[in-house]
């Protein structure tokens, strides 16, 4: 049953709509206040929008004159902004704006823009909620454990999830897709850099696609040459990729602690699972 707290927002703007930028900076901001202020922000940023409540206070349905309703999930945004000391309003405006514009975007199917994103099962459920029944054909591929490859188009404005209708338009099959998407991603990413003195190391390559480095076999083949055991890696968030040596007890413990710390305080979370690199690819590590 839909909860009651959001019903007042579906009837029109509130007095606090003009104050959401200042209110969002409160040190003692609660989750319910945050969700309410996000509704105010949406009404401020998209004045043609009609707001409807979801099944929880973290779900907001937005319908614009230009398209079908979308559902915006606020859990990742809340995880990120609650730890910010400043810049909350800017982060909320960026996130909500990107979500709404992505739903409005209708990119032409473009082979050169296809990229692979690494996401978990919860993310798949979220993106499926944003499509009509006819469009629930997101192009995905299981990677390992709770990780999935979600294919998308990287456009100048936003990242738009790819659908099976795009495969048909491009006359592509799923066997060709991964190699082409990785090639495209390699072209747009900055250089892959390794950081740290051990036993846990960090890989970086920009912000949005760091988790997708799991798909770069040549990178891991080079790292393997300096590792006594198997590589054990984790992608607790989309911009953090950590790895260690399976033979290092200290490294495994430190990696596990880092995952817990990021999961408890970070935003744009992906997975708390550790993965071992094997000759068959990534496998959950126990």
Backbone torsions as a table, in degrees:
resi	resn	phi	psi	omega
1	UNK	NA	136.6	179.4
2	UNK	-66.6	141.9	-178.1
3	UNK	-80.8	166.5	-171.2
4	UNK	-88.2	-22.5	-166.6
5	UNK	-59.5	-28.3	-172.9
6	UNK	-95.9	-5.8	-173.2
7	UNK	-58.2	-36.0	-178.1
8	UNK	-63.0	-26.9	-177.4
9	UNK	-76.6	-22.1	-179.1
10	UNK	-74.4	-12.9	-174.8
11	UNK	-95.4	-3.8	178.2
12	UNK	140.0	175.4	-176.6
13	UNK	-62.4	153.4	177.6
14	UNK	-109.6	166.5	-179.2
15	UNK	-63.4	-29.6	-177.2
16	UNK	-79.8	-4.6	-176.7
17	UNK	-55.9	-39.1	-178.0
18	UNK	-77.6	-9.7	-174.5
19	UNK	-109.4	4.6	-172.0
20	UNK	-60.7	-33.0	-178.1
21	UNK	-65.1	-37.8	179.0
22	UNK	-79.8	-38.9	-178.0
23	UNK	-66.0	-32.1	-174.7
24	UNK	-68.8	-15.4	-179.2
25	UNK	-86.6	1.3	-178.8
26	UNK	-57.4	135.2	-179.8
27	UNK	-65.9	-32.9	-177.1
28	UNK	-102.5	28.8	-179.1
29	UNK	-56.6	129.6	176.6
30	UNK	-93.0	165.1	-179.7
31	UNK	-64.4	-39.9	179.4
32	UNK	-65.2	-41.1	177.0
33	UNK	-62.5	-42.7	179.0
34	UNK	-58.2	-47.7	-179.0
35	UNK	-63.2	-40.7	177.6
36	UNK	-63.2	-41.1	-179.8
37	UNK	-69.2	-29.7	175.8
38	UNK	-65.7	-35.7	175.0
39	UNK	-63.8	-45.0	177.0
40	UNK	-59.6	-40.8	179.8
41	UNK	-63.1	-41.9	178.8
42	UNK	-62.3	-41.5	179.2
43	UNK	-67.0	-32.0	178.8
44	UNK	-73.5	-42.6	-175.3
45	UNK	-79.7	-33.1	-176.7
46	UNK	-129.7	87.4	-171.7
47	UNK	-71.8	-12.8	176.4
48	UNK	-90.0	2.8	-173.3
49	UNK	-82.7	143.6	170.5
50	UNK	-108.8	128.6	-174.8
51	UNK	-103.8	136.6	174.6
52	UNK	-132.5	149.6	-178.9
53	UNK	-75.8	152.6	174.7
54	UNK	-99.2	-161.9	-179.7
55	UNK	-81.6	-9.8	175.6
56	UNK	-146.5	170.0	-177.8
57	UNK	-70.6	-12.6	178.7
58	UNK	-88.6	-1.1	-178.9
59	UNK	-115.9	127.8	178.5
60	UNK	-128.4	127.7	175.9
61	UNK	-94.7	130.4	-177.5
62	UNK	-123.8	124.5	174.8
63	UNK	-119.3	127.6	175.5
64	UNK	-110.9	161.0	179.2
65	UNK	-60.6	-23.7	-173.0
66	UNK	-86.4	-3.4	-176.8
67	UNK	-173.6	-170.3	-179.7
68	UNK	-74.1	159.4	177.7
69	UNK	-66.7	149.3	174.1
70	UNK	-124.9	157.5	175.5
71	UNK	-109.6	125.5	177.9
72	UNK	-104.0	126.4	179.0
73	UNK	-100.4	128.2	-170.9
74	UNK	-99.8	-0.3	-172.4
75	UNK	-62.8	-45.5	179.6
76	UNK	-65.5	-39.6	179.6
77	UNK	-64.0	-42.5	177.9
78	UNK	-61.4	-42.5	179.3
79	UNK	-60.3	-34.8	-177.5
80	UNK	-79.8	-47.9	-170.3
81	UNK	-76.8	-23.7	-176.7
82	UNK	-66.5	-20.8	178.5
83	UNK	-95.3	-3.5	179.7
84	UNK	-82.5	135.5	176.2
85	UNK	-87.1	-24.8	178.5
86	UNK	-149.6	167.9	177.3
87	UNK	76.4	16.7	-179.2
88	UNK	-65.1	-44.6	-178.0
89	UNK	-61.7	-41.5	179.7
90	UNK	-64.8	-39.5	179.5
91	UNK	-67.3	-40.8	178.3
92	UNK	-65.2	-44.2	179.2
93	UNK	-62.0	-41.1	179.6
94	UNK	-64.9	-46.5	-176.5
95	UNK	-65.2	-52.0	-177.5
96	UNK	-64.9	-39.9	178.6
97	UNK	-62.0	-42.6	179.7
98	UNK	-65.0	-40.4	-179.7
99	UNK	-63.2	-45.4	-177.8
100	UNK	-70.3	-42.7	-179.5
101	UNK	-67.2	-33.2	177.7
102	UNK	-63.9	-38.5	179.0
103	UNK	-67.4	-33.6	179.4
104	UNK	-76.9	-24.4	-173.9
105	UNK	-68.4	140.4	175.6
106	UNK	-130.7	73.2	-173.6
107	UNK	-69.2	144.4	172.8
108	UNK	-68.3	141.1	178.5
109	UNK	-60.7	124.1	-172.9
110	UNK	-138.4	115.1	-179.2
111	UNK	-56.8	-38.5	-174.9
112	UNK	-73.8	-14.0	-177.6
113	UNK	-100.5	-5.0	-178.3
114	UNK	-71.5	133.5	179.1
115	UNK	-140.3	156.6	177.1
116	UNK	-99.6	130.4	172.8
117	UNK	-108.4	144.9	176.1
118	UNK	-100.5	119.9	-176.8
119	UNK	-136.9	170.1	177.4
120	UNK	-106.8	-179.8	-176.3
121	UNK	-61.8	-38.5	-179.6
122	UNK	-60.8	-38.3	178.5
123	UNK	-63.8	-40.9	179.6
124	UNK	-58.7	-41.7	179.6
125	UNK	-64.1	-38.0	-179.2
126	UNK	-65.8	-47.5	-176.2
127	UNK	-69.9	-31.7	177.8
128	UNK	-65.3	-30.3	179.8
129	UNK	-68.2	-16.6	-177.0
130	UNK	-91.5	0.5	-177.1
131	UNK	-114.7	153.2	172.8
132	UNK	-71.2	167.3	-178.2
133	UNK	-58.7	-36.6	-178.4
134	UNK	-69.0	-19.8	-173.5
135	UNK	-106.1	4.3	-176.1
136	UNK	-79.2	62.7	-178.3
137	UNK	-133.2	46.8	-179.1
138	UNK	-59.8	138.8	-178.3
139	UNK	-86.2	111.6	-177.4
140	UNK	-134.2	164.7	177.4
141	UNK	-149.6	128.9	-179.8
142	UNK	-70.2	132.5	179.0
143	UNK	-99.1	-61.8	179.9
144	UNK	-171.9	144.6	176.8
145	UNK	54.2	-124.3	-179.6
146	UNK	-95.8	11.4	-178.8
147	UNK	-96.6	138.0	177.7
148	UNK	-129.3	149.7	168.8
149	UNK	-90.8	123.7	175.9
150	UNK	-112.3	118.3	-177.2
151	UNK	-84.9	144.7	-174.4
152	UNK	-149.8	169.2	171.9
153	UNK	-105.3	124.4	175.0
154	UNK	-90.3	106.4	-178.4
155	UNK	-107.0	164.8	178.9
156	UNK	-59.5	-28.4	-176.8
157	UNK	-89.5	-38.6	-172.9
158	UNK	-166.4	-179.3	175.5
159	UNK	-107.3	123.2	-174.6
160	UNK	-115.6	125.6	-178.7
161	UNK	-62.1	136.6	-178.3
162	UNK	-82.4	143.4	176.4
163	UNK	-118.4	163.2	-176.0
164	UNK	-63.1	-25.3	176.7
165	UNK	-63.6	-29.7	177.4
166	UNK	-69.2	-36.1	175.6
167	UNK	-59.3	-42.5	179.8
168	UNK	-65.9	-41.1	179.6
169	UNK	-62.8	-36.5	-178.1
170	UNK	-89.1	-3.5	-178.6
171	UNK	55.5	46.1	178.7
172	UNK	-108.6	150.3	170.1
173	UNK	-111.2	165.3	-174.1
174	UNK	-66.1	-23.8	178.9
175	UNK	-67.7	-32.4	180.0
176	UNK	-82.6	-21.1	-165.0
177	UNK	-65.3	-48.9	-173.1
178	UNK	-61.4	-47.8	-177.7
179	UNK	-61.0	-41.9	-179.3
180	UNK	-67.5	-42.3	-179.8
181	UNK	-65.4	-40.3	178.4
182	UNK	-65.1	-41.2	178.0
183	UNK	-60.4	-43.0	177.7
184	UNK	-63.1	-44.2	-178.3
185	UNK	-64.1	-41.0	179.2
186	UNK	-59.2	-33.8	-177.9
187	UNK	-71.1	-34.2	-174.6
188	UNK	-95.1	-14.4	-178.1
189	UNK	-79.8	148.3	168.4
190	UNK	-69.7	171.8	-179.6
191	UNK	-56.4	143.8	175.8
192	UNK	-78.8	125.7	-177.8
193	UNK	-121.3	142.4	176.3
194	UNK	-104.7	135.5	-177.9
195	UNK	-126.5	151.1	174.0
196	UNK	110.1	159.4	179.8
197	UNK	-108.2	5.8	178.8
198	UNK	94.5	166.5	-0.9
199	UNK	-78.3	-6.0	177.6
200	UNK	-108.7	138.1	-178.0
201	UNK	-123.2	158.1	-178.7
202	UNK	-119.9	136.3	172.3
203	UNK	-106.8	138.6	176.3
204	UNK	-129.8	152.5	175.5
205	UNK	-168.8	73.0	-174.7
206	UNK	79.3	-150.4	-175.3
207	UNK	-124.9	-47.5	-168.0
208	UNK	-73.3	-26.7	-169.5
209	UNK	-124.1	23.1	-178.0
210	UNK	-60.8	-41.5	179.4
211	UNK	-59.7	-28.6	-178.9
212	UNK	-70.2	-10.6	175.8
213	UNK	-62.9	-17.1	173.8
214	UNK	-56.4	-22.6	-176.1
215	UNK	-90.3	-5.2	-176.6
216	UNK	-88.6	88.2	-174.6
217	UNK	-59.6	-35.3	-178.2
218	UNK	-66.5	-35.2	177.8
219	UNK	-63.0	-44.9	-176.8
220	UNK	-73.9	-29.9	175.9
221	UNK	-64.6	-38.3	177.9
222	UNK	-68.3	-41.7	178.6
223	UNK	-64.8	-38.2	-177.9
224	UNK	-59.3	-29.4	-179.5
225	UNK	-63.9	-21.1	-178.7
226	UNK	-107.4	9.2	-174.9
227	UNK	-114.6	130.4	-178.1
228	UNK	-69.9	-44.0	179.3
229	UNK	-106.0	-152.1	175.9
230	UNK	-80.2	157.3	173.4
231	UNK	-80.3	133.4	173.3
232	UNK	-118.1	121.7	-173.6
233	UNK	-127.5	163.7	177.4
234	UNK	-149.8	148.6	176.0
235	UNK	-127.2	76.3	-178.3
236	UNK	-64.4	-27.1	174.9
237	UNK	-142.8	169.4	-172.7
238	UNK	-67.4	-19.6	-178.3
239	UNK	-112.8	15.5	178.7
240	UNK	-130.8	121.9	173.8
241	UNK	-128.9	115.8	-178.0
242	UNK	-114.6	149.0	175.7
243	UNK	-150.7	160.3	178.2
244	UNK	-150.1	-176.8	-179.7
245	UNK	-96.8	133.4	-177.9
246	UNK	-62.9	-20.7	-179.9
247	UNK	-86.0	-4.9	-178.2
248	UNK	-97.0	105.9	177.7
249	UNK	-62.1	-41.7	178.5
250	UNK	-62.4	-40.4	179.9
251	UNK	-64.3	-42.1	179.5
252	UNK	-64.3	-43.4	180.0
253	UNK	-64.8	-42.3	179.8
254	UNK	-67.4	-38.3	178.3
255	UNK	-64.1	-43.8	179.3
256	UNK	-62.3	-41.3	179.4
257	UNK	-65.7	-38.4	179.1
258	UNK	-65.5	-40.5	178.2
259	UNK	-61.0	-45.7	180.0
260	UNK	-61.9	-43.6	-179.1
261	UNK	-63.2	-43.8	-179.1
262	UNK	-69.9	-40.6	179.9
263	UNK	-62.6	-36.1	-178.1
264	UNK	-78.0	-23.0	-172.9
265	UNK	-127.0	-12.3	-172.2
266	UNK	-92.4	173.9	174.8
267	UNK	-116.7	171.0	-180.0
268	UNK	51.8	50.1	-176.7
269	UNK	-70.5	149.4	178.2
270	UNK	-116.7	-70.1	-174.6
271	UNK	-152.6	144.2	175.2
272	UNK	-96.5	5.6	-179.0
273	UNK	-82.3	143.6	170.4
274	UNK	-96.2	145.1	-176.0
275	UNK	-127.2	137.1	178.0
276	UNK	-98.2	136.3	176.6
277	UNK	-85.2	120.0	-179.5
278	UNK	-123.4	176.0	178.0
279	UNK	-66.2	-17.1	178.1
280	UNK	-97.8	4.7	-178.7
281	UNK	108.0	-163.1	-177.5
282	UNK	-77.4	136.9	176.5
283	UNK	-133.6	144.7	176.6
284	UNK	-55.6	137.1	-178.2
285	UNK	-103.1	130.9	179.3
286	UNK	-107.4	NA	NA
